[in-house]
Amino acid sequence: MEETVHLRNLHQPQPLLVVISGPSGAGKDAVVKALKQTNYSFHFVVTTTDREPRPGEVHGVDYYFVSTQEFERMIAADELLEYSTVYNQFKGIHKSQVRDALASGKDVIMRLDVQGAEKVRKMCPDAVLIFLAPESEEAWLLRLHTRNTETDEAFQVRFETAKKELEDAKKFDYVVINAHNQLDDAAQTILSIIEAEHHRTTPRRIQL
């Protein structure tokens, strides 16, 4: 007697851990905001940093802004899933925030620098890593200059670091181009990637 195939067993979506990364100026924040404006329901992991907020940034929404002393306390207490020093600033992810979100059954999206993305991949090989890139060096430099949030020396450090980060794109699962005035296209491409990932015959298993 042939075994009965239960169709419901063929498709059992599991919550995904999606990392959106890329060089400074690629538009990571803007893409995440565009995703929040769609019908896609997900949990966004808010990064903790010791840098000062930029104009328009909201504590607890864009980042958790803390003092350097508080960040160092969290490191000592082993409260962070990962953390990095980027452009002489601390950035990190709190463990409980990610684990609680995954337990809810929702996909979890992180916005991380390239260093942070690499650390998450080592801890969780089944994470989906998406590298966000500008369409050209000219457009990318224009975005960096338009920010006007740092000194010339700090800008040069950011620029040199970002050039090296672009070389790491091949380590990611996907590359998405965030072209000028085509933000919605980049967001839709990411949604398509997530939708396809949910239809894998062998689902990714997220364990942290």
MDTraj code that builds the backbone (N, CA, C; nanometers):
import mdtraj as md
import numpy as np

residues = "MET GLU GLU THR VAL HIS LEU ARG ASN LEU HIS GLN PRO GLN PRO LEU LEU VAL VAL ILE SER GLY PRO SER GLY ALA GLY LYS ASP ALA VAL VAL LYS ALA LEU LYS GLN THR ASN TYR SER PHE HIS PHE VAL VAL THR THR THR ASP ARG GLU PRO ARG PRO GLY GLU VAL HIS GLY VAL ASP TYR TYR PHE VAL SER THR GLN GLU PHE GLU ARG MET ILE ALA ALA ASP GLU LEU LEU GLU TYR SER THR VAL TYR ASN GLN PHE LYS GLY ILE HIS LYS SER GLN VAL ARG ASP ALA LEU ALA SER GLY LYS ASP VAL ILE MET ARG LEU ASP VAL GLN GLY ALA GLU LYS VAL ARG LYS MET CYS PRO ASP ALA VAL LEU ILE PHE LEU ALA PRO GLU SER GLU GLU ALA TRP LEU LEU ARG LEU HIS THR ARG ASN THR GLU THR ASP GLU ALA PHE GLN VAL ARG PHE GLU THR ALA LYS LYS GLU LEU GLU ASP ALA LYS LYS PHE ASP TYR VAL VAL ILE ASN ALA HIS ASN GLN LEU ASP ASP ALA ALA GLN THR ILE LEU SER ILE ILE GLU ALA GLU HIS HIS ARG THR THR PRO ARG ARG ILE GLN LEU".split()
xyz = np.array([
    [0.0850, -0.1196, 0.0000],
    [0.0000, 0.0000, 0.0000],
    [0.0890, 0.1252, 0.0000],
    [0.0602, 0.2155, -0.0927],
    [0.1418, 0.3361, -0.1043],
    [0.1150, 0.4295, 0.0128],
    [0.2212, 0.4957, 0.0561],
    [0.2055, 0.5917, 0.1644],
    [0.1284, 0.7143, 0.1157],
    [0.0461, 0.7682, 0.2037],
    [-0.0309, 0.8878, 0.1705],
    [0.0586, 1.0099, 0.1859],
    [0.0563, 1.0944, 0.0852],
    [0.1346, 1.2179, 0.0907],
    [0.0461, 1.3285, 0.1476],
    [0.0854, 1.3842, 0.2584],
    [0.0098, 1.4934, 0.3191],
    [0.0629, 1.6255, 0.2642],
    [-0.0226, 1.6913, 0.1870],
    [0.0224, 1.8144, 0.1211],
    [0.0646, 1.9211, 0.2217],
    [-0.0013, 1.9207, 0.3372],
    [0.0346, 2.0248, 0.4352],
    [0.1783, 2.0093, 0.4856],
    [0.2339, 1.8906, 0.4702],
    [0.3711, 1.8694, 0.5142],
    [0.4741, 1.9198, 0.4131],
    [0.4265, 1.9485, 0.2906],
    [0.5191, 1.9946, 0.1880],
    [0.5586, 2.1409, 0.2075],
    [0.4726, 2.2154, 0.2756],
    [0.5014, 2.3586, 0.2907],
    [0.4742, 2.3998, 0.4339],
    [0.5787, 2.4068, 0.5127],
    [0.5679, 2.4470, 0.6519],
    [0.6660, 2.5613, 0.6779],
    [0.6246, 2.6834, 0.6445],
    [0.7150, 2.7986, 0.6597],
    [0.7641, 2.8155, 0.8028],
    [0.8914, 2.8453, 0.8155],
    [0.9529, 2.8737, 0.9444],
    [0.9949, 3.0210, 0.9460],
    [0.9963, 3.0826, 1.0636],
    [1.0404, 3.2225, 1.0685],
    [1.1849, 3.2357, 1.0209],
    [1.2084, 3.3381, 0.9413],
    [1.3411, 3.3634, 0.8864],
    [1.4130, 3.4714, 0.9666],
    [1.5441, 3.4614, 0.9687],
    [1.6275, 3.5699, 1.0203],
    [1.6947, 3.6329, 0.8989],
    [1.6528, 3.7546, 0.8657],
    [1.7011, 3.8246, 0.7459],
    [1.7925, 3.9390, 0.7873],
    [1.9126, 3.9395, 0.7332],
    [2.0096, 4.0449, 0.7626],
    [2.0256, 4.1326, 0.6394],
    [1.9945, 4.2605, 0.6532],
    [2.0158, 4.3581, 0.5459],
    [2.1415, 4.4364, 0.5801],
    [2.2413, 4.4248, 0.4949],
    [2.3704, 4.4866, 0.5224],
    [2.4201, 4.5586, 0.3975],
    [2.5420, 4.6107, 0.4065],
    [2.5994, 4.6831, 0.2939],
    [2.6826, 4.7991, 0.3442],
    [2.7507, 4.8677, 0.2558],
    [2.8379, 4.9787, 0.2969],
    [2.7581, 5.0995, 0.3435],
    [2.8241, 5.1853, 0.4168],
    [2.7629, 5.3114, 0.4571],
    [2.7171, 5.3878, 0.3327],
    [2.5961, 5.4414, 0.3377],
    [2.5448, 5.5171, 0.2242],
    [2.4679, 5.4342, 0.1231],
    [2.4534, 5.3043, 0.1464],
    [2.3805, 5.2189, 0.0520],
    [2.2295, 5.2352, 0.0666],
    [2.1865, 5.2915, 0.1794],
    [2.0433, 5.3138, 0.1979],
    [1.9739, 5.2083, 0.2825],
    [2.0450, 5.1469, 0.3758],
    [1.9864, 5.0408, 0.4586],
    [1.8667, 5.0918, 0.5388],
    [1.8823, 5.2075, 0.6025],
    [1.7734, 5.2622, 0.6829],
    [1.6502, 5.2903, 0.5964],
    [1.6734, 5.3489, 0.4803],
    [1.5623, 5.3844, 0.3917],
    [1.4876, 5.2606, 0.3426],
    [1.5607, 5.1543, 0.3124],
    [1.4971, 5.0309, 0.2657],
    [1.4129, 4.9688, 0.3756],
    [1.4655, 4.9677, 0.4976],
    [1.3874, 4.9130, 0.6090],
    [1.2586, 4.9929, 0.6286],
    [1.2670, 5.1248, 0.6204],
    [1.1475, 5.2083, 0.6332],
    [1.0469, 5.1775, 0.5223],
    [1.0965, 5.1526, 0.4014],
    [1.0080, 5.1180, 0.2899],
    [0.9399, 4.9838, 0.3148],
    [1.0123, 4.8879, 0.3726],
    [0.9534, 4.7575, 0.4045],
    [0.8441, 4.7711, 0.5093],
    [0.8629, 4.8620, 0.6045],
    [0.7632, 4.8831, 0.7099],
    [0.6323, 4.9399, 0.6535],
    [0.6403, 5.0022, 0.5376],
    [0.5221, 5.0631, 0.4778],
    [0.4442, 4.9664, 0.3885],
    [0.4917, 4.8436, 0.3773],
    [0.4220, 4.7416, 0.2984],
    [0.3324, 4.6588, 0.3905],
    [0.2640, 4.5598, 0.3321],
    [0.1777, 4.4723, 0.4108],
    [0.2534, 4.3568, 0.4756],
    [0.3823, 4.3505, 0.4543],
    [0.4638, 4.2432, 0.5081],
    [0.4809, 4.2629, 0.6587],
    [0.4397, 4.1628, 0.7376],
    [0.4479, 4.1697, 0.8827],
    [0.5769, 4.1036, 0.9304],
    [0.6624, 4.1801, 0.9949],
    [0.7891, 4.1274, 1.0442],
    [0.8296, 4.2024, 1.1698],
    [0.9271, 4.1476, 1.2410],
    [0.9827, 4.2174, 1.3563],
    [1.1165, 4.2768, 1.3161],
    [1.1305, 4.4070, 1.3344],
    [1.2567, 4.4738, 1.3044],
    [1.3395, 4.4844, 1.4309],
    [1.4601, 4.4317, 1.4250],
    [1.5499, 4.4362, 1.5399],
    [1.6182, 4.5729, 1.5443],
    [1.5965, 4.6446, 1.6511],
    [1.6547, 4.7783, 1.6650],
    [1.7959, 4.7658, 1.7223],
    [1.8919, 4.8196, 1.6497],
    [2.0322, 4.8155, 1.6907],
    [2.0586, 4.9162, 1.8032],
    [2.1459, 4.8780, 1.8950],
    [2.1894, 4.9686, 2.0016],
    [2.3240, 5.0293, 1.9620],
    [2.3392, 5.1592, 1.9827],
    [2.4640, 5.2272, 1.9468],
    [2.4969, 5.3351, 2.0484],
    [2.6255, 5.3683, 2.0569],
    [2.6667, 5.4766, 2.1469],
    [2.6913, 5.6067, 2.0711],
    [2.6573, 5.6100, 1.9419],
    [2.6756, 5.7358, 1.8683],
    [2.5576, 5.8291, 1.8955],
    [2.5767, 5.9552, 1.8620],
    [2.4702, 6.0539, 1.8772],
    [2.3662, 6.0357, 1.7671],
    [2.2387, 6.0574, 1.7971],
    [2.1361, 6.0446, 1.6921],
    [2.1508, 6.1524, 1.5850],
    [2.1223, 6.1127, 1.4609],
    [2.1205, 6.2097, 1.3521],
    [1.9850, 6.2802, 1.3522],
    [1.9747, 6.3944, 1.2842],
    [1.8461, 6.4657, 1.2792],
    [1.7346, 6.3746, 1.2282],
    [1.6241, 6.3699, 1.3023],
    [1.5083, 6.2907, 1.2616],
    [1.5067, 6.1494, 1.3159],
    [1.6184, 6.1015, 1.3694],
    [1.6221, 5.9656, 1.4246],
    [1.5540, 5.9625, 1.5610],
    [1.4806, 5.8530, 1.5855],
    [1.4022, 5.8399, 1.7080],
    [1.4553, 5.7235, 1.7916],
    [1.4778, 5.7495, 1.9199],
    [1.5245, 5.6450, 2.0116],
    [1.4199, 5.5337, 2.0211],
    [1.4647, 5.4086, 2.0059],
    [1.3748, 5.2947, 2.0151],
    [1.3079, 5.2589, 1.8845],
    [1.3215, 5.3455, 1.7856],
    [1.2634, 5.3194, 1.6533],
    [1.3741, 5.2979, 1.5506],
    [1.4628, 5.3951, 1.5388],
    [1.5758, 5.3834, 1.4456],
    [1.6925, 5.3094, 1.5118],
    [1.7234, 5.3483, 1.6332],
    [1.8288, 5.2855, 1.7134],
    [1.7923, 5.3026, 1.8605],
    [1.8569, 5.2232, 1.9454],
    [1.8594, 5.2525, 2.0879],
    [1.9896, 5.3283, 2.1124],
    [1.9779, 5.4529, 2.1541],
    [2.0958, 5.5359, 2.1765],
    [2.1330, 5.5312, 2.3245],
    [2.2535, 5.4832, 2.3520],
    [2.3007, 5.4718, 2.4902],
    [2.4390, 5.5343, 2.5004],
    [2.4832, 5.5536, 2.6230],
    [2.6178, 5.6059, 2.6444],
    [2.7206, 5.4957, 2.6199],
    [2.8446, 5.5362, 2.5997],
    [2.9523, 5.4388, 2.5828],
    [2.9660, 5.3526, 2.7085],
    [2.9481, 5.4133, 2.8240],
    [2.9576, 5.3398, 2.9496],
    [2.8497, 5.2320, 2.9581],
    [2.7275, 5.2641, 2.9160],
    [2.6196, 5.1657, 2.9197],
    [2.6445, 5.0542, 2.8198],
    [2.6977, 5.0874, 2.7041],
    [2.7276, 4.9841, 2.6052],
    [2.8336, 4.8889, 2.6600],
    [2.9358, 4.9434, 2.7210],
    [3.0414, 4.8597, 2.7783],
    [2.9867, 4.7711, 2.8904],
    [2.8874, 4.8210, 2.9651],
    [2.8245, 4.7389, 3.0693],
    [2.7528, 4.6195, 3.0073],
    [2.6815, 4.6428, 2.8941],
    [2.6094, 4.5345, 2.8273],
    [2.7059, 4.4291, 2.7733],
    [2.8220, 4.4740, 2.7253],
    [2.9238, 4.3786, 2.6783],
    [2.9710, 4.2917, 2.7940],
    [3.0027, 4.3568, 2.9058],
    [3.0533, 4.2842, 3.0228],
    [2.9508, 4.1860, 3.0773],
    [2.8212, 4.2206, 3.0652],
    [2.7137, 4.1357, 3.1166],
    [2.6707, 4.0286, 3.0157],
    [2.7371, 4.0248, 2.8990],
    [2.7061, 3.9264, 2.7945],
    [2.5604, 3.9345, 2.7505],
    [2.5109, 4.0572, 2.7352],
    [2.3714, 4.0780, 2.6958],
    [2.3536, 4.0905, 2.5448],
    [2.4641, 4.0972, 2.4699],
    [2.4566, 4.1249, 2.3279],
    [2.4791, 3.9991, 2.2444],
    [2.3981, 3.9846, 2.1412],
    [2.4146, 3.8733, 2.0480],
    [2.5413, 3.8934, 1.9664],
    [2.5625, 4.0148, 1.9213],
    [2.6840, 4.0523, 1.8497],
    [2.7041, 4.2017, 1.8660],
    [2.8278, 4.2433, 1.8547],
    [2.8557, 4.3867, 1.8551],
    [2.9848, 4.4110, 1.7796],
    [2.9983, 4.5324, 1.7283],
    [3.1169, 4.5702, 1.6524],
    [3.1526, 4.7146, 1.6836],
    [3.2766, 4.7487, 1.6563],
    [3.3188, 4.8873, 1.6613],
    [3.3355, 4.9334, 1.5175],
    [3.2502, 5.0244, 1.4748],
    [3.2500, 5.0718, 1.3365],
    [3.2655, 5.2237, 1.3365],
    [3.3683, 5.2734, 1.2665],
    [3.3960, 5.4173, 1.2632],
    [3.4090, 5.4716, 1.4063],
    [3.4760, 5.3923, 1.4937],
    [3.4983, 5.4299, 1.6337],
    [3.3683, 5.4441, 1.7131],
    [3.2628, 5.3728, 1.6694],
    [3.1352, 5.3742, 1.7397],
    [3.0901, 5.2305, 1.7640],
    [3.0312, 5.2059, 1.8821],
    [2.9775, 5.0741, 1.9130],
    [2.8403, 5.0559, 1.8472],
    [2.8171, 4.9354, 1.7928],
    [2.6846, 4.8962, 1.7463],
    [2.6638, 4.7504, 1.7847],
    [2.5443, 4.7167, 1.8334],
    [2.5208, 4.5789, 1.8742],
    [2.3736, 4.5441, 1.8801],
    [2.3463, 4.4144, 1.8945],
    [2.2111, 4.3603, 1.8987],
    [2.1896, 4.2882, 2.0312],
    [2.0819, 4.3222, 2.0998],
    [2.0515, 4.2580, 2.2267],
    [1.9948, 4.1180, 2.2041],
    [2.0445, 4.0201, 2.2767],
    [2.0038, 3.8802, 2.2587],
    [1.8533, 3.8596, 2.2749],
    [1.7984, 3.9114, 2.3842],
    [1.6585, 3.8828, 2.4165],
    [1.5634, 3.9337, 2.3097],
    [1.5978, 4.0450, 2.2468],
    [1.5105, 4.1023, 2.1447],
    [1.4935, 4.0059, 2.0265],
    [1.6028, 3.9443, 1.9835],
    [1.5983, 3.8537, 1.8689],
    [1.5270, 3.7236, 1.9045],
    [1.5602, 3.6656, 2.0178],
    [1.5010, 3.5376, 2.0566],
    [1.3508, 3.5501, 2.0798],
    [1.3080, 3.6586, 2.1431],
    [1.1648, 3.6794, 2.1672],
    [1.0904, 3.6969, 2.0353],
    [1.1517, 3.7673, 1.9411],
    [1.0871, 3.7909, 1.8115],
    [1.0721, 3.6610, 1.7332],
    [1.1760, 3.5786, 1.7301],
    [1.1683, 3.4506, 1.6597],
    [1.0639, 3.3599, 1.7233],
    [1.0535, 3.3633, 1.8555],
    [0.9564, 3.2801, 1.9260],
    [0.8130, 3.3193, 1.8909],
    [0.7925, 3.4425, 1.8487],
    [0.6578, 3.4881, 1.8116],
    [0.6127, 3.4315, 1.6778],
    [0.7081, 3.3735, 1.6011],
    [0.6739, 3.3149, 1.4719],
    [0.6887, 3.4100, 1.3548],
    [0.7219, 3.5364, 1.3816],
    [0.7393, 3.6335, 1.2738],
    [0.8810, 3.6265, 1.2173],
    [0.8936, 3.6635, 1.0896],
    [1.0275, 3.6831, 1.0343],
    [1.0937, 3.7977, 1.1105],
    [1.2247, 3.7868, 1.1247],
    [1.3010, 3.8890, 1.1961],
    [1.3992, 3.9523, 1.0985],
    [1.3992, 4.0843, 1.0914],
    [1.4912, 4.1562, 1.0032],
    [1.5874, 4.2389, 1.0866],
    [1.7166, 4.2233, 1.0543],
    [1.8213, 4.3033, 1.1176],
    [1.8856, 4.3934, 1.0129],
    [1.9190, 4.5134, 1.0523],
    [1.9990, 4.6027, 0.9687],
    [2.1355, 4.6115, 1.0358],
    [2.2363, 4.5535, 0.9700],
    [2.3686, 4.5447, 1.0307],
    [2.4767, 4.5928, 0.9355],
    [2.5891, 4.6380, 0.9920],
    [2.7051, 4.6655, 0.9096],
    [2.7635, 4.5321, 0.8639],
    [2.8597, 4.5362, 0.7746],
    [2.9148, 4.4135, 0.7162],
    [2.9817, 4.3260, 0.8222],
    [3.0511, 4.3876, 0.9166],
    [3.1126, 4.3102, 1.0251],
    [3.0081, 4.2323, 1.1027],
    [2.8987, 4.2993, 1.1380],
    [2.7926, 4.2352, 1.2141],
    [2.7273, 4.1225, 1.1379],
    [2.7080, 4.1414, 1.0066],
    [2.6470, 4.0373, 0.9237],
    [2.7330, 3.9111, 0.9227],
    [2.8633, 3.9293, 0.9143],
    [2.9541, 3.8141, 0.9138],
    [2.9480, 3.7385, 1.0463],
    [2.9354, 3.8103, 1.1562],
    [2.9255, 3.7459, 1.2871],
    [2.7959, 3.6670, 1.2994],
    [2.6859, 3.7228, 1.2498],
    [2.5583, 3.6521, 1.2556],
    [2.5636, 3.5257, 1.1705],
    [2.6266, 3.5322, 1.0539],
    [2.6385, 3.4135, 0.9698],
    [2.7144, 3.3017, 1.0418],
    [2.8180, 3.3368, 1.1172],
    [2.8931, 3.2350, 1.1909],
    [2.8095, 3.1726, 1.3015],
    [2.7286, 3.2547, 1.3686],
    [2.6445, 3.2047, 1.4764],
    [2.5230, 3.1308, 1.4249],
    [2.4729, 3.1752, 1.3086],
    [2.3491, 3.1204, 1.2548],
    [2.3645, 3.1037, 1.1036],
    [2.4213, 2.9906, 1.0585],
    [2.4463, 2.9697, 0.9149],
    [2.3219, 2.9765, 0.8272],
    [2.2027, 2.9551, 0.8850],
    [2.0799, 2.9575, 0.8055],
    [2.0166, 3.0960, 0.7956],
    [2.0804, 3.1970, 0.8494],
    [2.0310, 3.3334, 0.8320],
    [2.0388, 3.3722, 0.6837],
    [1.9454, 3.4552, 0.6386],
    [1.9443, 3.5029, 0.5003],
    [2.0169, 3.6364, 0.4956],
    [2.1306, 3.6412, 0.4270],
    [2.2114, 3.7629, 0.4218],
    [2.1927, 3.8338, 0.2880],
    [2.1457, 3.9583, 0.2954],
    [2.1206, 4.0395, 0.1762],
    [2.2141, 4.1602, 0.1778],
    [2.2910, 4.1749, 0.0724],
    [2.3862, 4.2866, 0.0600],
    [2.3214, 4.3958, -0.0238],
    [2.3039, 4.5131, 0.0360],
    [2.2450, 4.6273, -0.0342],
    [2.3566, 4.7131, -0.0909],
    [2.3479, 4.7441, -0.2193],
    [2.4556, 4.8187, -0.2848],
    [2.3997, 4.9341, -0.3680],
    [2.4746, 5.0442, -0.3785],
    [2.4345, 5.1539, -0.4668],
    [2.4573, 5.1152, -0.6117],
    [2.3949, 5.1892, -0.7038],
    [2.4065, 5.1524, -0.8458],
    [2.5399, 5.1939, -0.9066],
    [2.6083, 5.2902, -0.8450],
    [2.7366, 5.3357, -0.8990],
    [2.8156, 5.4058, -0.7901],
    [2.9467, 5.4178, -0.8119],
    [3.0304, 5.4860, -0.7138],
    [2.9940, 5.6334, -0.7049],
    [2.9569, 5.6930, -0.8185],
    [2.9222, 5.8356, -0.8196],
    [2.7987, 5.8615, -0.7327],
    [2.6955, 5.7779, -0.7494],
    [2.5727, 5.7953, -0.6718],
    [2.5980, 5.7696, -0.5239],
    [2.6827, 5.6734, -0.4980],
    [2.7155, 5.6387, -0.3594],
    [2.7878, 5.7539, -0.2900],
    [2.8881, 5.8132, -0.3569],
    [2.9616, 5.9255, -0.2990],
    [2.8695, 6.0449, -0.2744],
    [2.7753, 6.0656, -0.3659],
    [2.6809, 6.1760, -0.3499],
    [2.5966, 6.1568, -0.2243],
    [2.5524, 6.0328, -0.2000],
    [2.4741, 6.0047, -0.0788],
    [2.5552, 6.0328, 0.0466],
    [2.6803, 5.9899, 0.0468],
    [2.7648, 6.0108, 0.1640],
    [2.7869, 6.1589, 0.1907],
    [2.8128, 6.2360, 0.0837],
    [2.8372, 6.3790, 0.0995],
    [2.7105, 6.4524, 0.1420],
    [2.5953, 6.4067, 0.0933],
    [2.4692, 6.4738, 0.1233],
    [2.4358, 6.4673, 0.2716],
    [2.4813, 6.3620, 0.3388],
    [2.4552, 6.3497, 0.4826],
    [2.5078, 6.4687, 0.5605],
    [2.6324, 6.5095, 0.5276],
    [2.6949, 6.6253, 0.5930],
    [2.6878, 6.6137, 0.7457],
    [2.7180, 6.4927, 0.7976],
    [2.7064, 6.4693, 0.9413],
    [2.8410, 6.4473, 1.0103],
    [2.9514, 6.4652, 0.9366],
    [3.0802, 6.4350, 0.9975],
    [3.1912, 6.5200, 0.9368],
    [3.3062, 6.5181, 1.0019],
    [3.4208, 6.5936, 0.9541],
    [3.4793, 6.5286, 0.8293],
    [3.5667, 6.6030, 0.7600],
    [3.6314, 6.5478, 0.6403],
    [3.7137, 6.4242, 0.6751],
    [3.7796, 6.4275, 0.7903],
    [3.8615, 6.3133, 0.8314],
    [3.7742, 6.1899, 0.8572],
    [3.6622, 6.2102, 0.9267],
    [3.5707, 6.0989, 0.9551],
    [3.5096, 6.0456, 0.8256],
    [3.4808, 6.1364, 0.7333],
    [3.4245, 6.0942, 0.6049],
    [3.5235, 6.0057, 0.5298],
    [3.6510, 6.0417, 0.5318],
    [3.7525, 5.9638, 0.4602],
    [3.7636, 5.8233, 0.5185],
    [3.7561, 5.8131, 0.6526],
    [3.7593, 5.6813, 0.7175],
    [3.6391, 5.5984, 0.6735],
    [3.5212, 5.6603, 0.6721],
    [3.3994, 5.5908, 0.6302],
    [3.4105, 5.5458, 0.4847],
    [3.4653, 5.6316, 0.4003],
    [3.4777, 5.6007, 0.2580],
    [3.5709, 5.4817, 0.2352],
    [3.6869, 5.4831, 0.3006],
    [3.7838, 5.3739, 0.2823],
    [3.7281, 5.2416, 0.3360],
    [3.6576, 5.2476, 0.4490],
    [3.5974, 5.1270, 0.5051],
    [3.4907, 5.0721, 0.4117],
    [3.4076, 5.1596, 0.3588],
    [3.2994, 5.1177, 0.2706],
    [3.3515, 5.0538, 0.1422],
    [3.4626, 5.1049, 0.0899],
    [3.5213, 5.0446, -0.0308],
    [3.5598, 4.8996, -0.0051],
    [3.6174, 4.8736, 0.1122],
    [3.6549, 4.7360, 0.1471],
    [3.5309, 4.6493, 0.1644],
    [3.4256, 4.7075, 0.2211],
    [3.3026, 4.6309, 0.2450],
    [3.2366, 4.5880, 0.1142],
    [3.2495, 4.6692, 0.0114],
    [3.1911, 4.6331, -0.1178],
    [3.2510, 4.5034, -0.1719],
    [3.3756, 4.4778, -0.1358],
    [3.4418, 4.3560, -0.1817],
    [3.3856, 4.2309, -0.1132],
    [3.3119, 4.2496, -0.0034],
    [3.2578, 4.1364, 0.0715],
    [3.1206, 4.0914, 0.0216],
    [3.0690, 4.1550, -0.0824],
    [2.9347, 4.1222, -0.1310],
    [2.9220, 3.9743, -0.1670],
    [3.0284, 3.9153, -0.2186],
    [3.0231, 3.7755, -0.2627],
    [3.0012, 3.6782, -0.1470],
    [3.0195, 3.7230, -0.0240],
    [2.9984, 3.6359, 0.0919],
    [2.8502, 3.6267, 0.1301],
    [2.7670, 3.7088, 0.0684],
    [2.6252, 3.7144, 0.1020],
    [2.5440, 3.6222, 0.0108],
    [2.4189, 3.5964, 0.0515],
    [2.3314, 3.5106, -0.0286],
    [2.2751, 3.5846, -0.1500],
    [2.2480, 3.7130, -0.1314],
    [2.1858, 3.7932, -0.2378],
    [2.2476, 3.9328, -0.2403],
    [2.2448, 3.9943, -0.3570],
    [2.2820, 4.1346, -0.3727],
    [2.1621, 4.2077, -0.4323],
    [2.1239, 4.3180, -0.3688],
    [2.0120, 4.4002, -0.4160],
    [2.0647, 4.5412, -0.4420],
    [2.0405, 4.5923, -0.5627],
    [2.0840, 4.7279, -0.5978],
    [1.9772, 4.8276, -0.5544],
    [2.0189, 4.9257, -0.4767],
    [1.9282, 5.0328, -0.4340],
    [1.9610, 5.1569, -0.5161],
    [1.8995, 5.1676, -0.6320],
    [1.9285, 5.2773, -0.7245],
    [1.8585, 5.4064, -0.6810],
    [1.9127, 5.5180, -0.7251],
    [1.8573, 5.6495, -0.6925],
    [1.7124, 5.6603, -0.7389],
    [1.6241, 5.7037, -0.6477],
    [1.4814, 5.7207, -0.6755],
    [1.4105, 5.5902, -0.7116],
    [1.4689, 5.4768, -0.6748],
    [1.4040, 5.3478, -0.7012],
    [1.4005, 5.2636, -0.5732],
    [1.3746, 5.3318, -0.4623],
    [1.3721, 5.2670, -0.3325],
    [1.2677, 5.1564, -0.3260],
    [1.1491, 5.1826, -0.3803],
    [1.0422, 5.0824, -0.3762],
    [1.0810, 4.9559, -0.4519],
    [1.1569, 4.9716, -0.5596],
    [1.2020, 4.8541, -0.6353],
    [1.2948, 4.7675, -0.5501],
    [1.3840, 4.8321, -0.4758],
    [1.4749, 4.7572, -0.3892],
    [1.3965, 4.6835, -0.2816],
    [1.2984, 4.7509, -0.2222],
    [1.2167, 4.6880, -0.1179],
    [1.1389, 4.5694, -0.1735],
    [1.0830, 4.5850, -0.2944],
    [1.0070, 4.4759, -0.3545],
    [1.0964, 4.3572, -0.3890],
    [1.2197, 4.3853, -0.4298],
    [1.3141, 4.2764, -0.4578],
    [1.3421, 4.1967, -0.3308],
    [1.3606, 4.2669, -0.2196],
    [1.3839, 4.1991, -0.0923],
    [1.2624, 4.1161, -0.0523],
    [1.1424, 4.1697, -0.0721],
    [1.0207, 4.0937, -0.0412],
    [1.0114, 3.9682, -0.1272],
    [1.0520, 3.9780, -0.2532],
    [1.0508, 3.8612, -0.3420],
    [1.1489, 3.7542, -0.2942],
    [1.2652, 3.7987, -0.2462],
    [1.3645, 3.7052, -0.1925],
    [1.3066, 3.6319, -0.0715],
    [1.2437, 3.7069, 0.0177],
    [1.1863, 3.6470, 0.1385],
    [1.0749, 3.5498, 0.1030],
    [0.9917, 3.5880, 0.0076],
    [0.8832, 3.4992, -0.0356],
    [0.9395, 3.3695, -0.0924],
    [1.0431, 3.3791, -0.1734],
    [1.1039, 3.2583, -0.2310],
    [1.1659, 3.1717, -0.1215],
    [1.2290, 3.2346, -0.0236],
    [1.2904, 3.1593, 0.0856],
    [1.1858, 3.0798, 0.1638],
    [1.0657, 3.1343, 0.1732],
    [0.9590, 3.0645, 0.2453],
    [0.9040, 2.9449, 0.1662],
    [0.9468, 2.9302, 0.0421],
    [0.9001, 2.8185, -0.0400],
    [1.0121, 2.7202, -0.0722],
    [1.1183, 2.7244, 0.0046],
    [1.2244, 2.6254, -0.0110],
    [1.1736, 2.4874, 0.0277],
    [1.2179, 2.3857, -0.0451],
    [1.1807, 2.2486, -0.0084],
    [1.2440, 2.2071, 0.1238],
    [1.3599, 2.2645, 0.1536],
    [1.4249, 2.2410, 0.2833],
    [1.4327, 2.3747, 0.3560],
    [1.3409, 2.4012, 0.4471],
    [1.3391, 2.5308, 0.5139],
    [1.4659, 2.5589, 0.5940],
    [1.5018, 2.6848, 0.6005],
    [1.6114, 2.7245, 0.6886],
    [1.5657, 2.7107, 0.8341],
    [1.6545, 2.6651, 0.9185],
    [1.6227, 2.6492, 1.0605],
    [1.7075, 2.7471, 1.1416],
    [1.6409, 2.8414, 1.2051],
    [1.7106, 2.9454, 1.2783],
    [1.7261, 2.9042, 1.4245],
    [1.8500, 2.8937, 1.4683],
    [1.8795, 2.8581, 1.6064],
    [1.9838, 2.9551, 1.6617],
    [1.9461, 3.0208, 1.7700],
    [2.0363, 3.1171, 1.8339],
    [2.0462, 3.0874, 1.9837],
])
top = md.Topology()
chain = top.add_chain()
for i, resn in enumerate(residues, 1):
    res = top.add_residue(resn, chain, resSeq=i)
    for name in ("N", "CA", "C"):
        top.add_atom(name, md.element.get_by_symbol(name[0]), res)
traj = md.Trajectory(xyz[None], top)
